[in-house]
Amino acid sequence: MEIPRKLGMLVFCGVPAIIGGGIVYALFGSYAPVAVYELLLITAAGGLVARA
């Protein structure tokens, strides 16, 4: 897979990180669950890019 497509996939995964991080913070009121959520997204995005 070429580099522009990999970067596009990472940008596509960045939108849920921003929006979802705000939702998780609003639900739990702490940054610890947000950090866990972000780590899960980073792992998933890294797996998608590494596999493709």
Rosetta constraint file for C-alpha pairs under 8 A:
AtomPair CA 1 CA 5 HARMONIC 6.84 0.50
AtomPair CA 1 CA 6 HARMONIC 7.07 0.50
AtomPair CA 1 CA 52 HARMONIC 6.06 0.50
AtomPair CA 2 CA 6 HARMONIC 6.61 0.50
AtomPair CA 3 CA 7 HARMONIC 6.19 0.50
AtomPair CA 4 CA 8 HARMONIC 6.09 0.50
AtomPair CA 5 CA 9 HARMONIC 6.28 0.50
AtomPair CA 6 CA 10 HARMONIC 6.42 0.50
AtomPair CA 6 CA 49 HARMONIC 5.90 0.50
AtomPair CA 7 CA 11 HARMONIC 6.27 0.50
AtomPair CA 8 CA 12 HARMONIC 6.09 0.50
AtomPair CA 9 CA 13 HARMONIC 6.25 0.50
AtomPair CA 9 CA 45 HARMONIC 7.67 0.50
AtomPair CA 9 CA 49 HARMONIC 7.32 0.50
AtomPair CA 10 CA 14 HARMONIC 6.16 0.50
AtomPair CA 10 CA 45 HARMONIC 6.41 0.50
AtomPair CA 10 CA 49 HARMONIC 7.72 0.50
AtomPair CA 11 CA 15 HARMONIC 6.83 0.50
AtomPair CA 12 CA 16 HARMONIC 7.83 0.50
AtomPair CA 13 CA 17 HARMONIC 6.74 0.50
AtomPair CA 13 CA 41 HARMONIC 7.41 0.50
AtomPair CA 13 CA 45 HARMONIC 6.43 0.50
AtomPair CA 14 CA 18 HARMONIC 6.45 0.50
AtomPair CA 15 CA 19 HARMONIC 6.23 0.50
AtomPair CA 16 CA 20 HARMONIC 5.10 0.50
AtomPair CA 16 CA 21 HARMONIC 7.56 0.50
AtomPair CA 17 CA 21 HARMONIC 5.56 0.50
AtomPair CA 17 CA 38 HARMONIC 6.28 0.50
AtomPair CA 17 CA 41 HARMONIC 6.94 0.50
AtomPair CA 18 CA 22 HARMONIC 6.54 0.50
AtomPair CA 19 CA 23 HARMONIC 6.46 0.50
AtomPair CA 20 CA 24 HARMONIC 6.04 0.50
AtomPair CA 21 CA 25 HARMONIC 6.11 0.50
AtomPair CA 21 CA 34 HARMONIC 5.56 0.50
AtomPair CA 21 CA 37 HARMONIC 7.15 0.50
AtomPair CA 21 CA 38 HARMONIC 7.17 0.50
AtomPair CA 22 CA 26 HARMONIC 6.11 0.50
AtomPair CA 23 CA 27 HARMONIC 6.20 0.50
AtomPair CA 24 CA 28 HARMONIC 6.12 0.50
AtomPair CA 24 CA 29 HARMONIC 7.84 0.50
AtomPair CA 24 CA 33 HARMONIC 6.88 0.50
AtomPair CA 24 CA 34 HARMONIC 5.89 0.50
AtomPair CA 24 CA 37 HARMONIC 7.83 0.50
AtomPair CA 25 CA 29 HARMONIC 4.98 0.50
AtomPair CA 25 CA 30 HARMONIC 5.78 0.50
AtomPair CA 25 CA 31 HARMONIC 6.38 0.50
AtomPair CA 25 CA 33 HARMONIC 7.31 0.50
AtomPair CA 25 CA 34 HARMONIC 6.08 0.50
AtomPair CA 28 CA 33 HARMONIC 7.11 0.50
AtomPair CA 30 CA 34 HARMONIC 7.26 0.50
AtomPair CA 31 CA 35 HARMONIC 6.16 0.50
AtomPair CA 32 CA 36 HARMONIC 6.47 0.50
AtomPair CA 33 CA 37 HARMONIC 6.11 0.50
AtomPair CA 34 CA 38 HARMONIC 6.07 0.50
AtomPair CA 35 CA 39 HARMONIC 6.11 0.50
AtomPair CA 36 CA 40 HARMONIC 6.27 0.50
AtomPair CA 37 CA 41 HARMONIC 6.35 0.50
AtomPair CA 38 CA 42 HARMONIC 6.11 0.50
AtomPair CA 39 CA 43 HARMONIC 6.10 0.50
AtomPair CA 40 CA 44 HARMONIC 6.20 0.50
AtomPair CA 41 CA 45 HARMONIC 6.02 0.50
AtomPair CA 42 CA 46 HARMONIC 5.92 0.50
AtomPair CA 43 CA 47 HARMONIC 6.10 0.50
AtomPair CA 44 CA 48 HARMONIC 6.24 0.50
AtomPair CA 45 CA 49 HARMONIC 6.20 0.50
AtomPair CA 46 CA 50 HARMONIC 5.90 0.50
AtomPair CA 47 CA 51 HARMONIC 5.89 0.50
AtomPair CA 48 CA 52 HARMONIC 6.12 0.50
